[in-house]
C-alpha cells in the first residue's frame, strides 16, 4: 500500500506480528509494515508497539519502557 513518510511516498506491506520482545517486555499482535529493501537504514519501533506499554519515558539519553 502507498504511504507518505518524511522522505516522501513509498510502498509497504502491512502485517501483524504475533509477538515482539524487548528484554522482559513482550507485546502481542503488533501492527507493522515491511518496506522495500533499502527504503530505511534503521529498524523503527512504532506507536503500534509503544501504545501497548504502561510507560514510555526518557531519562537523559535512555529510553525507559514499562509494561
SULPE-V420689 format. One record per pair of residues at least 6 apart in sequence whose ideal C-beta (glycine too) atoms are under 6 Angstrom apart, sorted by sequence separation. I is the first residue (numbers start at 1). J is the second residue. If there is no record, write none. Layout:
i=I j=J
i=I j=J
This chain:
i=50 j=56
i=2 j=9
i=20 j=27
i=57 j=64
i=2 j=11
i=3 j=12
i=19 j=28
i=56 j=65
i=20 j=30
i=55 j=66
i=53 j=65
i=54 j=66
i=16 j=29
i=17 j=30
i=54 j=67
i=53 j=67
i=16 j=31
i=17 j=32
i=15 j=32
i=31 j=48
i=30 j=48
i=14 j=33
i=30 j=49
i=12 j=33
i=13 j=34
i=27 j=49
i=12 j=35
i=27 j=52
i=10 j=39
i=20 j=49
i=25 j=65
i=25 j=67
